[in-house]
Amino acid sequence: MLLRKLLERCDIEDVSGDLDIQVEKIRINSREVEEGDCFLCLVGGRSDGHNFANEAIARGAKAVICCHDYSNALATVVKVADTRKAYSLMAANYYGNPSERLKIITVVGTNGKSTTAYIIKELLQRNGIECGLIGTMYYEYGGIRLSSNLTTPDPVMLQELFAKMLASGVEYVVMELSAHAIYLNKLYGVRCEMTVFTNLSQDHLDFFGNMSEYGRCKKSYFDRQNTRLAIINVDDALGLEIIKEEKLPIITYGLDNPSDAFAINIVQKSGGESFVANVLDDIMDIDCKFFGKFNIYNILGALVAVKKVGLTNAAIMRTLREIDAPEGRFNVVRKSGVTYVVDFAHTPDGIFNLLKEGRGMTQNRVITIFGCGGDRDVTKRPIMGKIASEMSDIVIITSDNPRTESREGIAGDILQGVNPRGKLYVELDRAKAIKLGVELAGEGDIVFIAGKGSENYIDENNIKVPYSDMQEVKKWIG
């Protein structure tokens, strides 16, 4: 592609060399550069791409895009105001700006993003609207499902996905938008049809430092340049802040505060929840296979989105009866009078909501098996230990994805907050921890296996070993 065309809409501050040259691919890793590529200098927390520009040129880069002063006579050097924003715009230009011909719905929040996005996608797809999905669980379009490495892919992969979705006939793309992606401007230059905000609770403080910065980042996305409509959880404190700032059109949903969409007459049945939903003054009798108050929030946010797309009440009610919960999100298995639940809950708020729901589902014991991921927010570990121990009759602390940390060290952090109301076990082999939970469970008990959900691996010492919570549960219960 012509470099000049690749840089359209970028905020260019200075140019040294010729913009009318052909470049091959956009590269951000100097070790991947090949002859004719364009190298982009990204500044990160651990490294600065400007330090590798000479290496990129030596490997054949014909152009370097930078945001700090840099010169090299062997390549065209373009200085831009922000290389992160330029990265997103260049990736879009490279693939022909496919998002301009797609209708994109984003979901922002700490918990519930995956389920909300999944429900929107299923409601649209099952009613004849070709839909793609991008999120934590997987990337999916046109019958193709790809493994998800990041909740929100980096710009080149994201724009490539958009282009493939467009080519396959996709009309709507539903995607989770992580706080990291907002901070790194991964979707810069793309204006979405609508954005659902689920909630804000503690997570990712290893990256953002404190809740104020974490919340500020999420809130910053709610601007007319990013999305045409905001669908906001009015029962969340950050949601109220977004509403008060009135930066764009807003529709609210909730259960406790006055809102445009709400639910009443909530009844939990053996197969899921039923309730009456009022969505923009349209009344629907909802029966679904989802459990828990937190999922009613997810459903309400999704209902507002699909109503704005144009689905009828009849189509929504019929389809919600058919949709199973997504893999790894409150998946229920029952055997010999014991209920086993596999769920992705991996934050203090997530595990609190999970166990609160569990208390309402049994008169017997709650058994909780969980761990915390390595190389992530350390401060949430004792908090989760405190919540799990105080809300469970039996707690089994185990490993999650240790990554480069030790299992013992992570468990030690969790134990600092533990205040058990019942029995406490530590079994750092996750499969053995599930086996122990099965052995301890008796008729009427509920066993929660939290933290990994649908993940099919354990990440330890930079090696991903195949593993599944659900497979382990089914193995041990026979």
C-alpha positions in Angstrom: 0.0 0.0 0.0 1.1 3.6 -0.7 2.5 5.0 2.5 0.6 8.3 2.0 -2.7 6.4 1.8 -1.8 4.2 4.8 -1.4 7.4 6.9 -4.7 9.0 5.9 -6.4 10.7 8.9 -3.2 10.4 11.1 -2.1 13.6 12.9 1.3 14.0 11.1 3.7 16.5 12.6 6.8 16.0 10.5 8.0 14.0 7.5 11.6 13.1 6.4 11.6 11.3 3.1 9.1 10.2 0.5 5.4 9.4 1.4 4.8 8.1 -2.1 6.4 4.7 -1.6 4.9 1.3 -1.4 5.1 -0.5 1.9 4.1 -4.1 2.7 2.9 -4.7 6.3 2.6 -2.7 9.5 4.9 -4.0 12.1 5.3 -3.2 15.8 7.9 -5.8 16.6 11.3 -5.2 15.0 12.1 -8.9 15.0 9.1 -9.5 12.6 10.1 -6.9 10.1 10.6 -8.0 6.5 11.8 -6.2 3.4 9.5 -3.3 2.5 7.5 -3.2 5.8 6.5 -0.1 7.8 7.7 -0.1 11.4 5.6 1.7 14.1 7.3 2.8 17.3 4.9 2.1 20.2 5.7 3.3 23.6 4.8 0.8 26.3 5.3 0.4 30.0 8.3 -2.0 29.6 9.8 -0.9 26.2 9.9 1.9 23.7 9.7 1.0 20.0 11.9 4.0 19.2 14.9 2.0 20.6 14.3 -0.7 18.0 13.8 1.5 14.9 17.4 1.1 13.6 17.1 -2.7 13.9 13.8 -2.6 12.0 15.4 -0.6 9.2 18.4 -3.0 9.1 15.8 -5.8 8.6 14.3 -4.0 5.6 11.8 -1.5 6.9 11.2 1.3 4.3 9.3 3.6 6.7 9.3 4.4 10.4 6.4 6.0 12.2 7.4 7.6 15.5 6.1 10.1 18.1 9.5 11.1 19.4 12.4 12.8 17.5 14.1 10.2 15.4 16.0 10.3 12.1 17.6 7.7 9.7 18.4 8.5 6.1 17.8 4.9 5.1 14.0 5.2 5.5 11.1 7.6 5.3 10.5 8.8 8.9 7.1 10.2 9.8 6.5 11.8 13.2 2.9 11.7 14.4 1.3 13.1 17.6 0.3 9.7 19.0 1.5 6.3 17.5 -1.2 4.4 19.4 -3.9 6.4 17.6 -1.9 6.2 14.3 -1.7 2.4 14.7 -5.5 2.1 14.8 -6.0 4.4 11.9 -3.3 2.8 9.8 -4.7 -0.7 10.4 -8.1 0.5 9.4 -6.7 2.1 6.2 -4.7 -1.0 5.4 -7.9 -3.2 5.4 -10.0 -0.6 3.6 -11.8 0.8 6.7 -14.3 -2.2 7.0 -15.9 -0.8 10.1 -17.5 2.0 8.1 -19.7 -0.7 6.4 -20.4 -2.6 9.6 -22.7 -1.8 12.5 -20.7 -2.3 15.7 -22.1 -2.8 19.2 -19.5 -2.6 22.0 -19.8 -3.8 25.6 -17.8 -2.0 28.3 -17.5 -3.0 32.0 -15.7 -5.1 34.6 -18.1 -8.1 34.8 -20.8 -9.3 32.5 -19.2 -8.2 29.2 -18.9 -11.7 27.7 -22.4 -12.8 28.7 -24.0 -9.5 27.5 -22.2 -9.6 24.2 -23.1 -13.3 23.7 -26.8 -12.7 24.4 -26.9 -9.8 21.9 -25.2 -11.9 19.3 -27.4 -14.9 19.8 -30.6 -12.8 19.7 -29.6 -11.1 16.4 -28.1 -14.2 14.7 -31.1 -16.4 15.6 -33.4 -13.8 14.1 -31.8 -13.6 10.7 -29.3 -10.8 11.3 -25.8 -12.0 10.3 -23.6 -11.2 13.3 -20.0 -11.5 14.4 -18.6 -11.8 18.0 -15.3 -10.6 19.4 -14.5 -11.2 23.0 -12.9 -13.1 25.8 -14.4 -16.5 25.0 -13.7 -16.5 21.2 -13.9 -14.6 17.9 -16.8 -15.9 15.7 -18.3 -15.1 12.3 -19.9 -17.0 9.4 -19.7 -20.4 11.2 -16.0 -19.8 11.9 -14.8 -19.8 15.6 -11.2 -18.6 16.4 -9.4 -18.8 19.8 -9.3 -15.6 21.6 -5.9 -14.4 22.9 -7.1 -11.0 24.0 -10.5 -9.7 24.9 -10.1 -6.9 22.4 -7.5 -7.8 19.7 -4.7 -5.4 18.7 -5.6 -3.0 15.8 -4.2 -5.0 12.9 -5.9 -8.3 13.9 -9.1 -6.4 14.8 -9.3 -4.7 11.4 -8.5 -8.0 9.7 -11.4 -9.6 11.6 -13.7 -6.7 10.6 -12.6 -7.2 6.9 -13.2 -10.9 7.0 -16.6 -10.5 8.8 -17.7 -7.9 6.2 -16.6 -10.3 3.3 -18.6 -13.1 4.9 -21.8 -11.1 5.0 -21.8 -9.9 8.6 -24.0 -6.9 9.3 -23.5 -6.4 13.0 -20.4 -7.0 15.1 -20.8 -7.4 18.9 -17.6 -6.9 20.7 -16.2 -6.7 24.3 -14.1 -3.6 24.8 -11.6 -3.9 27.6 -10.2 -1.0 29.7 -6.8 -1.8 28.3 -8.1 -1.5 24.8 -9.7 1.9 25.6 -6.5 3.1 27.2 -4.4 1.9 24.2 -6.8 3.4 21.7 -7.3 0.1 19.9 -10.7 1.2 18.5 -9.6 4.8 17.8 -11.3 6.2 14.7 -14.2 3.6 14.8 -17.6 5.0 15.7 -20.0 2.4 17.1 -23.7 2.2 16.9 -24.2 1.7 20.6 -22.3 0.8 23.7 -23.6 -1.2 26.7 -22.0 -0.3 30.1 -22.4 -3.2 32.6 -20.6 -2.2 35.8 -17.3 -1.2 37.5 -15.6 -3.1 40.2 -12.0 -3.9 41.2 -9.8 -5.5 38.6 -6.6 -4.7 36.6 -5.2 -2.4 39.3 -1.8 -3.8 38.4 -2.1 -1.8 35.2 -4.2 1.2 36.3 -2.9 1.7 39.8 -6.2 2.7 41.5 -9.9 2.5 41.0 -10.1 6.2 40.1 -7.9 5.7 37.1 -9.6 2.5 36.1 -13.0 4.1 36.2 -11.8 7.2 34.4 -10.5 5.1 31.6 -13.8 3.3 31.1 -15.8 6.5 31.4 -13.6 8.2 28.8 -15.0 6.0 26.0 -18.5 7.4 26.4 -18.2 10.2 23.9 -19.9 11.0 20.6 -16.7 10.4 18.7 -16.7 6.7 19.8 -20.4 5.7 20.0 -23.8 7.0 18.9 -25.7 5.7 21.9 -24.9 4.6 25.5 -26.9 1.9 27.3 -26.1 2.4 30.9 -26.6 0.4 34.1 -28.2 3.0 36.4 -27.6 0.9 39.5 -23.8 1.3 39.1 -22.0 4.3 40.6 -19.8 4.9 37.5 -22.9 4.5 35.3 -24.5 7.4 37.2 -21.4 9.5 36.5 -21.7 8.8 32.8 -25.4 9.7 32.8 -24.8 13.0 34.7 -22.1 14.1 32.2 -24.6 13.8 29.3 -22.0 13.6 26.6 -24.2 11.5 24.3 -27.7 10.0 24.0 -28.4 7.5 26.8 -30.9 4.7 27.6 -30.8 3.4 31.2 -31.5 -0.1 32.6 -31.5 -1.4 36.2 -33.3 -3.1 39.0 -33.1 -0.7 41.9 -33.2 2.8 40.5 -35.7 4.3 38.0 -34.7 3.4 34.5 -35.9 3.0 30.9 -35.6 -0.8 31.1 -36.2 -2.8 34.3 -37.4 -6.2 35.5 -40.1 -7.2 38.1 -41.7 -10.4 39.4 -38.4 -12.2 39.3 -38.7 -15.9 40.0 -35.9 -18.5 40.0 -36.9 -21.9 38.6 -34.9 -25.1 38.3 -34.0 -24.3 34.7 -33.3 -20.5 35.0 -34.9 -17.2 35.7 -38.3 -15.8 34.8 -39.4 -12.2 35.1 -41.4 -9.4 33.5 -39.3 -7.0 31.5 -40.3 -3.4 30.7 -38.0 -2.2 27.9 -38.8 1.3 26.7 -42.5 0.7 27.8 -42.7 -2.6 25.9 -43.7 -5.4 28.2 -42.2 -8.9 27.8 -42.6 -12.1 29.8 -39.1 -13.5 29.9 -38.2 -17.2 30.6 -34.5 -18.0 30.2 -31.9 -20.5 31.0 -29.7 -18.0 32.9 -29.4 -17.9 36.6 -28.8 -14.9 39.0 -29.5 -11.3 39.5 -26.3 -10.4 37.7 -27.5 -12.2 34.6 -30.8 -10.3 34.7 -28.7 -7.1 34.4 -26.9 -8.7 31.4 -30.1 -9.6 29.8 -31.7 -6.1 30.3 -28.7 -4.4 28.7 -28.9 -6.8 25.8 -32.6 -6.3 25.4 -32.2 -2.6 25.0 -29.6 -3.1 22.3 -31.6 -5.6 20.3 -34.8 -3.5 20.6 -32.8 -0.5 19.1 -31.8 -2.8 16.3 -35.4 -3.6 15.7 -36.2 -7.1 17.0 -39.8 -7.6 18.0 -41.0 -8.6 21.5 -42.2 -12.0 20.2 -38.8 -12.7 18.6 -37.0 -11.8 21.8 -39.2 -13.8 24.1 -39.0 -16.9 21.9 -35.3 -16.7 21.4 -34.4 -16.1 25.0 -36.2 -19.4 25.9 -33.8 -21.2 23.5 -30.4 -19.7 24.4 -28.1 -21.7 26.7 -25.8 -19.8 29.0 -22.4 -19.3 27.4 -19.6 -21.7 28.1 -18.0 -21.1 31.4 -20.6 -18.6 32.6 -22.7 -20.1 35.4 -22.7 -23.5 33.8 -24.7 -26.0 36.0 -24.2 -29.7 36.3 -26.2 -31.8 38.8 -25.4 -35.3 40.1 -26.6 -37.2 43.1 -28.4 -34.2 44.6 -25.3 -32.0 44.3 -25.2 -28.9 42.1 -21.9 -28.0 40.5 -21.4 -24.5 38.9 -18.4 -23.6 36.7 -18.1 -19.8 36.4 -15.5 -17.2 35.2 -15.9 -15.1 38.4 -12.3 -13.8 38.9 -12.9 -10.4 40.7 -14.1 -9.5 44.2 -17.4 -8.3 42.9 -17.7 -11.4 40.6 -17.2 -13.9 43.3 -19.4 -12.0 45.7 -22.3 -12.1 43.3 -21.7 -15.7 42.5 -21.8 -16.8 46.1 -24.7 -14.6 47.0 -26.6 -16.3 44.2 -25.4 -19.7 45.6 -26.8 -18.9 49.0 -30.2 -18.4 47.4 -30.0 -21.7 45.6 -29.5 -24.1 48.5 -30.4 -24.6 52.2 -27.3 -26.7 52.6 -23.6 -26.0 52.2 -21.8 -23.8 49.8 -18.4 -25.1 48.7 -16.1 -22.8 46.8 -13.0 -23.7 44.8 -11.0 -20.8 43.5 -7.6 -19.3 42.9 -6.2 -16.0 41.5 -4.1 -15.4 38.4 -0.5 -14.6 38.5 1.1 -11.4 37.1 -2.2 -9.6 37.7 -3.7 -7.3 40.4 -2.2 -8.5 43.7 -4.5 -6.4 45.9 -7.6 -8.3 45.0 -6.3 -11.6 46.3 -6.9 -11.2 50.0 -10.2 -9.4 49.3 -11.4 -12.5 47.3 -10.1 -14.7 50.1 -12.2 -12.8 52.6 -15.3 -12.9 50.5 -15.1 -16.5 49.6 -14.3 -17.6 53.2 -17.1 -15.6 54.8 -19.7 -16.6 52.3 -18.9 -20.3 52.0 -19.1 -23.3 54.3 -16.1 -24.9 52.8 -13.3 -23.1 50.9 -10.7 -24.8 48.8 -7.9 -22.5 47.7 -6.1 -23.7 44.5 -4.2 -22.3 41.5 -5.6 -20.5 38.6 -3.1 -19.3 35.9 0.1 -18.8 37.9 1.9 -17.5 34.9 5.4 -16.5 36.1 4.5 -16.4 39.8 4.5 -19.4 42.2 1.3 -21.1 43.1 2.4 -21.0 46.8 3.0 -17.2 46.7 -0.4 -16.5 45.2 -2.2 -18.8 47.7 -0.3 -17.0 50.5 -1.7 -13.6 49.3 -5.3 -15.1 49.2 -4.9 -16.5 52.7 -4.0 -13.1 54.2 -7.7 -12.2 53.8 -9.3 -15.5 54.8 -11.7 -15.5 57.7 -13.4 -18.9 57.4 -16.8 -19.5 58.7 -16.3 -23.2 58.0 -13.5 -25.5 56.8 -10.5 -24.3 54.8 -8.4 -26.4 52.5 -5.4 -25.6 50.3 -4.8 -27.8 47.3 -2.7 -26.2 44.6 -3.3 -28.8 42.0 -6.5 -27.5 40.5 -7.7 -30.9 39.2 -7.1 -32.4 42.7 -8.9 -29.5 44.3 -12.0 -30.2 42.2 -11.7 -33.9 43.1 -11.6 -32.9 46.8 -14.7 -30.7 46.3 -16.6 -33.6 44.8 -15.6 -35.9 47.6 -16.6 -33.3 50.3 -20.0 -32.5 48.7 -23.2 -34.1 50.0 -26.8 -34.1 48.8 -28.2 -30.6 48.6 -24.8 -28.8 48.6 -23.7 -26.5 45.8 -20.1 -26.5 44.6 -18.7 -23.4 42.8 -15.6 -23.7 40.7 -14.6 -20.1 40.0 -12.1 -18.2 38.0 -11.4 -20.0 34.7 -14.8 -20.5 33.2 -14.4 -21.7 29.6 -10.6 -21.5 29.5 -9.1 -24.7 28.2 -5.6 -24.3 29.6 -3.6 -23.5 32.7 -0.9 -20.9 32.0 2.2 -21.6 34.1 5.8 -20.5 33.4 4.8 -19.3 30.0 3.5 -22.8 29.0 -0.2 -23.4 28.4 -1.1 -26.9 29.5 -4.5 -28.2 28.3 -7.1 -28.2 31.1 -10.8 -27.6 31.6 -12.8 -27.1 34.8 -15.9 -28.6 33.3 -14.1 -31.7 32.1 -12.6 -32.2 35.5 -16.0 -31.8 37.2 -17.6 -34.4 34.8 -14.7 -36.8 35.3 -14.9 -36.8 39.1 -18.7 -37.0 39.3 -18.7 -39.8 36.8 
